[in-house]
Amino acid sequence: MPNTVDQIDWKTREYDPQQSSQNNSVLDKDAFLRLLVTQLSNQDPLSPMEDREFIAQMAQFSSLEQMQNLNDSYKANHEEIMDHMIHMNNNIVNSQTTIATQLTKLNLMLEAYLGTSTPAPENPDPEDSEEGNDEDKEVSEP
């Protein structure tokens, strides 16, 4: 059963929409200093915290901050690489279109020069060709 003090404390808390909309997952040096001041002001005077504990906490916050910086750097690199890949893909498509256009022009010029026309390529799909479609054919009986 919950403690009555906890119930009262829970019911008297005020809702602050600005505070809830902030990203609470970001811990930086300011958060560490606020935590340090809170710990110092609330510590037991008969058994104060040792400096080793503060150094360990500072090292943890420092490593956490560096990991967050690395994560931000990786995200920025990922976005930049994706932008470059999209740009390269667009360039490849444009190059292929240009090559196809130039080959068509070259083929037409070659046909005009030789005075011949090249036959259209045969359709490999049997459904589209007349030979592969048996429904349209009339069968004559002997």
C-alpha angles and dihedrals in degrees: 000000000000120000115259091230089056090049092052092045091049093049095048096052113112123226114236111189092194092055093047092050092056119094104255094184093077113096118180139160092286090057090050092051092048090050091048093051091047091050092048094048093047101040123117109259091212093056109025122187117265123241091243090066091053092048091049091050091047091051091050092050091046093052090046091052091049091050090052090050090051091049091052090048092050091049091051091048091048092052091048093049091049091051090051092048092051090049092049091048091052090050092051092050091048091048092050091050091050092048092049091049092049092048090052091050091047091050091051092049091049091050091049091049095048094037092230134108124222116235118250113260115264117253110246092198108094093203092064097045125080092236093059095048109081096171095074095048120096115224116216116206119219 
